[in-house]
Amino acid sequence: MAEKNEEHREHWSREGFYGDGVNVIRPFHVPDFLRVAGAHAPHRFNIGEIVAPDRSEPDALPVPVFTARSGTQLSVSGREQPMPFVLSNVEADEVHFIQQGEIGFATAYGNITGGAGDFVFIPRAVPYTVRPSPGPTLSLIVETPGAIRFNSAPEFSPKSESATIDNSVAREGKTILLVKSFDGTTRYVKPYNILAAVAFAGGNNPVWKINLKDIPPNEAGHPTQFAASPHSDELLYTLSARHRRRPPIHYNADYDEMIVYFSGPARGVASPNRAL
């Protein structure tokens, strides 16, 4: 709790951190409270302590932990064995943030490997399977109904990497395809390897990744936005490497906020893996 008689700057904003806003000086630290009850009380948890069924059951899917009215969903995965199926999410784009371990993604548009600190982007209806390297993994998966695209503020050139096609992948062999939809999962058995491809024939590869360390901090003090869905329904930011003093109290009028502590020193959080 803040010291008495200490003044505090408060910032109220629209459209995340880059819309219209107003600042005011308060005589108190307004977020302080004596007690709270209800679904929207501030809270935090360690995603590493979530019981993720796919950690021990290869056939299991990531476990949902948050769902928004818009259909956006956050899930946790701790997969340690390869998926015995190919998955296609026909309802949402997926962003896999890898907290721990190394994970290979074999997709219909090529292969890509993500490590700790990587955001791996797999758009809607792209078939893929996950092949973790030996050892524990931990990922937070964001599913959004709208198409997530690179969209930076302030502007910067992304140091990103796209998936690459391996035309030596075996074409024969049955494939189990799970089609994930709003009303459940449909299971197909295909007579061939649906991920096999010969070469790109035009267009931009929709499967890509960017690492947290390659997203520059905004020296102006705001978090750096690096991706967004259409109409900015969902925004992805980094709070990393902030060099300024404690930020003002922030009332984000248009969005709920979820902060994931990946590594490094943090105020009031003792270890990584925590979602606030």
LUMMI-831017 format. One record per residue (C-alpha): residue number from 1; chain; residue in one letter; x, y, z. Coordinates in Angstrom, 2 decimals. Example, Ala and Ser with C-alpha at 12.3 -4.5 7.8 and 13.67 -1.06 7.14 Angstrom:
2
num, cadena, residuo, east, north, up
1, A, A, 12.30, -4.50, 7.80
2, A, S, 13.67, -1.06, 7.14
END
This chain:
276
num, cadena, residuo, east, north, up
1, A, M, 0.00, 0.00, 0.00
2, A, A, 1.25, 3.49, -0.86
3, A, E, 2.48, 5.98, 1.72
4, A, K, -0.04, 8.49, 3.04
5, A, N, 0.19, 12.06, 1.74
6, A, E, 1.99, 10.82, -1.38
7, A, E, 0.63, 12.20, -4.67
8, A, H, -0.02, 9.81, -7.55
9, A, R, -0.40, 10.40, -11.26
10, A, E, -3.43, 8.69, -12.80
11, A, H, -3.87, 8.08, -16.55
12, A, W, -7.23, 7.22, -18.13
13, A, S, -7.05, 6.14, -21.77
14, A, R, -9.10, 4.88, -24.71
15, A, E, -7.97, 2.39, -27.37
16, A, G, -5.33, 0.80, -25.19
17, A, F, -2.26, 2.93, -24.57
18, A, Y, -2.32, 5.02, -27.76
19, A, G, -5.80, 6.55, -27.86
20, A, D, -7.18, 9.67, -26.22
21, A, G, -6.25, 10.04, -22.58
22, A, V, -6.22, 12.33, -19.58
23, A, N, -3.90, 12.64, -16.57
24, A, V, -4.83, 13.75, -13.08
25, A, I, -2.95, 13.91, -9.78
26, A, R, -4.66, 12.05, -6.92
27, A, P, -3.88, 12.42, -3.22
28, A, F, -4.19, 8.62, -2.79
29, A, H, -3.11, 5.45, -4.56
30, A, V, -6.60, 4.70, -5.90
31, A, P, -6.06, 0.96, -6.69
32, A, D, -5.58, 0.23, -2.95
33, A, F, -8.54, -1.58, -1.35
34, A, L, -9.45, -3.05, 2.04
35, A, R, -11.45, -6.00, 0.68
36, A, V, -12.99, -7.13, -2.61
37, A, A, -15.37, -9.86, -3.75
38, A, G, -16.61, -10.79, -7.21
39, A, A, -15.54, -12.20, -10.56
40, A, H, -13.48, -9.16, -11.56
41, A, A, -11.28, -8.80, -8.51
42, A, P, -7.57, -8.42, -9.34
43, A, H, -5.75, -11.71, -9.04
44, A, R, -2.68, -13.58, -10.18
45, A, F, -1.65, -17.20, -10.67
46, A, N, 1.31, -19.27, -11.80
47, A, I, 0.67, -20.89, -15.19
48, A, G, 3.27, -23.52, -14.30
49, A, E, 0.95, -24.72, -11.53
50, A, I, -2.00, -25.24, -13.87
51, A, V, -2.83, -28.93, -14.32
52, A, A, -2.32, -29.27, -18.09
53, A, P, -3.67, -32.65, -19.27
54, A, D, -1.50, -32.60, -22.39
55, A, R, 1.61, -32.75, -20.17
56, A, S, 1.01, -36.47, -19.61
57, A, E, -1.70, -37.35, -22.14
58, A, P, -0.58, -36.91, -25.78
59, A, D, -4.21, -37.00, -27.00
60, A, A, -5.24, -34.06, -24.79
61, A, L, -5.60, -30.44, -25.91
62, A, P, -4.41, -27.33, -24.01
63, A, V, -6.56, -26.44, -21.00
64, A, P, -8.58, -23.15, -21.20
65, A, V, -8.03, -20.71, -18.32
66, A, F, -9.78, -17.51, -19.54
67, A, T, -12.61, -16.79, -21.99
68, A, A, -13.83, -13.37, -23.14
69, A, R, -17.25, -12.32, -24.40
70, A, S, -15.71, -11.79, -27.84
71, A, G, -14.69, -15.45, -28.07
72, A, T, -11.03, -14.82, -27.27
73, A, Q, -9.64, -17.65, -25.16
74, A, L, -6.41, -18.22, -23.24
75, A, S, -5.14, -21.76, -22.66
76, A, V, -2.11, -23.38, -21.04
77, A, S, -0.10, -26.22, -22.55
78, A, G, 2.65, -28.28, -20.95
79, A, R, 3.09, -30.83, -23.74
80, A, E, 6.11, -33.12, -23.45
81, A, Q, 5.23, -35.65, -26.16
82, A, P, 4.39, -35.13, -29.87
83, A, M, 0.77, -34.71, -30.87
84, A, P, -0.50, -37.98, -32.37
85, A, F, -2.79, -35.91, -34.61
86, A, V, -2.94, -32.77, -36.74
87, A, L, -5.08, -29.91, -35.40
88, A, S, -6.95, -27.22, -37.36
89, A, N, -8.65, -24.45, -35.37
90, A, V, -11.36, -23.15, -37.72
91, A, E, -12.68, -20.61, -35.20
92, A, A, -9.60, -18.61, -34.21
93, A, D, -6.07, -17.50, -34.90
94, A, E, -3.62, -18.87, -32.35
95, A, V, -0.60, -17.15, -30.79
96, A, H, 1.63, -19.54, -28.83
97, A, F, 3.85, -17.75, -26.30
98, A, I, 6.54, -20.19, -25.17
99, A, Q, 7.58, -19.72, -21.57
100, A, Q, 9.76, -22.81, -21.27
101, A, G, 11.34, -25.42, -23.55
102, A, E, 11.64, -25.77, -27.32
103, A, I, 8.66, -26.66, -29.49
104, A, G, 8.58, -27.60, -33.16
105, A, F, 5.47, -26.79, -35.17
106, A, A, 4.93, -28.77, -38.37
107, A, T, 2.24, -26.97, -40.36
108, A, A, 0.62, -27.14, -43.78
109, A, Y, 2.78, -24.11, -44.72
110, A, G, 6.10, -25.33, -43.40
111, A, N, 7.97, -25.99, -40.19
112, A, I, 9.02, -23.55, -37.49
113, A, T, 10.62, -24.02, -34.07
114, A, G, 9.89, -21.78, -31.12
115, A, G, 11.92, -21.39, -27.94
116, A, A, 11.50, -19.52, -24.68
117, A, G, 10.34, -15.96, -25.34
118, A, D, 8.97, -16.68, -28.83
119, A, F, 5.51, -15.78, -30.06
120, A, V, 4.51, -18.30, -32.76
121, A, F, 1.58, -17.22, -34.93
122, A, I, -0.67, -19.91, -36.45
123, A, P, -3.68, -18.43, -38.29
124, A, R, -7.17, -19.83, -38.39
125, A, A, -7.71, -23.09, -40.31
126, A, V, -3.96, -23.79, -40.70
127, A, P, -3.41, -27.51, -39.91
128, A, Y, -0.46, -28.12, -37.57
129, A, T, 1.04, -30.59, -35.16
130, A, V, 3.34, -29.97, -32.19
131, A, R, 6.62, -31.79, -31.61
132, A, P, 8.35, -30.67, -28.39
133, A, S, 12.03, -31.31, -27.83
134, A, P, 12.89, -33.58, -24.87
135, A, G, 12.18, -31.95, -21.54
136, A, P, 9.35, -29.92, -20.01
137, A, T, 7.57, -27.19, -21.95
138, A, L, 5.17, -24.46, -20.92
139, A, S, 3.13, -22.27, -23.26
140, A, L, 0.32, -19.73, -23.01
141, A, I, -1.94, -19.86, -26.08
142, A, V, -4.12, -16.91, -27.12
143, A, E, -7.01, -17.70, -29.48
144, A, T, -8.69, -14.74, -31.21
145, A, P, -11.71, -14.77, -33.53
146, A, G, -10.10, -12.01, -35.63
147, A, A, -6.95, -12.36, -37.74
148, A, I, -3.87, -11.36, -35.72
149, A, R, -1.33, -9.36, -37.74
150, A, F, 1.90, -7.55, -37.02
151, A, N, 0.87, -3.99, -36.13
152, A, S, 3.48, -2.01, -34.23
153, A, A, 3.21, 1.19, -32.22
154, A, P, 5.56, 2.95, -32.25
155, A, E, 6.61, 1.79, -35.71
156, A, F, 9.59, -0.57, -35.92
157, A, S, 10.85, -3.16, -38.40
158, A, P, 10.18, -6.64, -37.08
159, A, K, 12.95, -9.19, -36.80
160, A, S, 10.65, -12.10, -37.49
161, A, E, 11.00, -15.55, -39.03
162, A, S, 8.57, -17.47, -41.25
163, A, A, 8.01, -21.21, -41.48
164, A, T, 9.93, -23.09, -44.17
165, A, I, 8.71, -25.99, -46.27
166, A, D, 10.57, -29.29, -46.03
167, A, N, 9.73, -31.16, -49.24
168, A, S, 11.38, -34.31, -47.92
169, A, V, 8.50, -34.92, -45.51
170, A, A, 6.93, -38.32, -46.11
171, A, R, 3.75, -38.05, -48.18
172, A, E, 2.35, -41.48, -47.38
173, A, G, 0.71, -42.66, -44.19
174, A, K, -2.64, -42.05, -42.54
175, A, T, -3.19, -38.78, -40.67
176, A, I, -5.68, -38.08, -37.89
177, A, L, -7.05, -34.55, -38.35
178, A, L, -8.94, -32.82, -35.56
179, A, V, -11.05, -29.86, -36.68
180, A, K, -11.71, -27.63, -33.68
181, A, S, -14.93, -25.61, -33.89
182, A, F, -17.26, -23.74, -31.52
183, A, D, -19.48, -26.79, -31.16
184, A, G, -16.80, -29.41, -30.58
185, A, T, -14.08, -31.33, -32.37
186, A, T, -14.54, -33.34, -35.57
187, A, R, -12.14, -36.23, -36.16
188, A, Y, -11.05, -37.25, -39.67
189, A, V, -8.76, -40.07, -40.70
190, A, K, -6.96, -38.99, -43.90
191, A, P, -5.32, -41.45, -46.31
192, A, Y, -2.13, -39.36, -46.63
193, A, N, 0.09, -36.87, -44.82
194, A, I, -1.84, -33.61, -45.16
195, A, L, 1.20, -31.56, -44.07
196, A, A, 3.33, -32.68, -47.03
197, A, A, 4.14, -29.88, -49.52
198, A, V, 6.43, -29.46, -52.51
199, A, A, 7.07, -25.70, -52.57
200, A, F, 5.44, -22.28, -52.17
201, A, A, 3.65, -21.08, -55.27
202, A, G, 2.99, -17.45, -54.25
203, A, G, 1.81, -15.28, -51.37
204, A, N, 3.17, -14.60, -47.90
205, A, N, 3.65, -17.43, -45.45
206, A, P, 0.99, -17.04, -42.73
207, A, V, 2.99, -18.96, -40.09
208, A, W, 5.72, -16.89, -38.38
209, A, K, 7.32, -16.01, -35.08
210, A, I, 8.91, -13.09, -33.26
211, A, N, 10.93, -13.15, -30.04
212, A, L, 10.23, -10.92, -27.08
213, A, K, 13.82, -9.60, -27.07
214, A, D, 13.38, -8.35, -30.66
215, A, I, 10.46, -6.07, -29.72
216, A, P, 12.05, -2.74, -28.72
217, A, P, 10.91, -0.90, -25.59
218, A, N, 9.15, 2.41, -26.12
219, A, E, 11.31, 5.09, -24.55
220, A, A, 8.26, 7.36, -24.35
221, A, G, 7.07, 5.17, -21.49
222, A, H, 4.10, 3.38, -23.06
223, A, P, 4.20, -0.39, -23.62
224, A, T, 5.11, -1.38, -27.20
225, A, Q, 2.23, -2.78, -29.25
226, A, F, 3.42, -5.32, -31.80
227, A, A, 0.32, -7.21, -32.97
228, A, A, -3.43, -6.66, -33.19
229, A, S, -6.62, -8.21, -34.50
230, A, P, -9.04, -6.40, -36.87
231, A, H, -10.64, -3.30, -35.35
232, A, S, -8.08, -3.68, -32.50
233, A, D, -10.38, -5.99, -30.57
234, A, E, -7.28, -7.69, -29.15
235, A, L, -3.88, -6.02, -28.72
236, A, L, -0.52, -7.59, -27.88
237, A, Y, 2.08, -5.47, -26.05
238, A, T, 5.41, -5.89, -24.33
239, A, L, 6.20, -4.21, -21.03
240, A, S, 9.82, -5.41, -21.17
241, A, A, 12.98, -3.43, -20.46
242, A, R, 11.21, -0.38, -19.11
243, A, H, 13.82, 2.23, -18.17
244, A, R, 11.49, 4.83, -16.70
245, A, R, 10.25, 5.27, -13.14
246, A, R, 7.09, 3.62, -11.87
247, A, P, 4.27, 4.14, -14.41
248, A, P, 1.13, 6.07, -13.52
249, A, I, -2.05, 4.40, -12.32
250, A, H, -3.68, 3.30, -15.56
251, A, Y, -7.40, 2.98, -16.25
252, A, N, -7.63, 1.11, -19.56
253, A, A, -11.22, 1.99, -20.45
254, A, D, -11.65, -0.34, -23.45
255, A, Y, -9.71, -3.48, -22.50
256, A, D, -9.10, -6.00, -19.79
257, A, E, -5.36, -6.50, -19.27
258, A, M, -3.43, -9.68, -18.62
259, A, I, 0.30, -9.42, -17.88
260, A, V, 2.61, -12.42, -18.17
261, A, Y, 5.89, -12.28, -16.26
262, A, F, 8.48, -14.07, -18.43
263, A, S, 11.85, -13.26, -16.81
264, A, G, 13.86, -10.57, -15.09
265, A, P, 13.11, -8.37, -12.08
266, A, A, 9.48, -7.46, -11.49
267, A, R, 7.60, -5.47, -8.90
268, A, G, 5.69, -7.69, -6.49
269, A, V, 6.22, -10.98, -8.37
270, A, A, 8.74, -13.47, -7.05
271, A, S, 9.12, -15.84, -9.99
272, A, P, 8.41, -16.17, -13.72
273, A, N, 5.40, -18.00, -15.19
274, A, R, 2.95, -15.75, -13.44
275, A, A, -0.10, -14.27, -15.13
276, A, L, -1.56, -11.21, -13.46
END
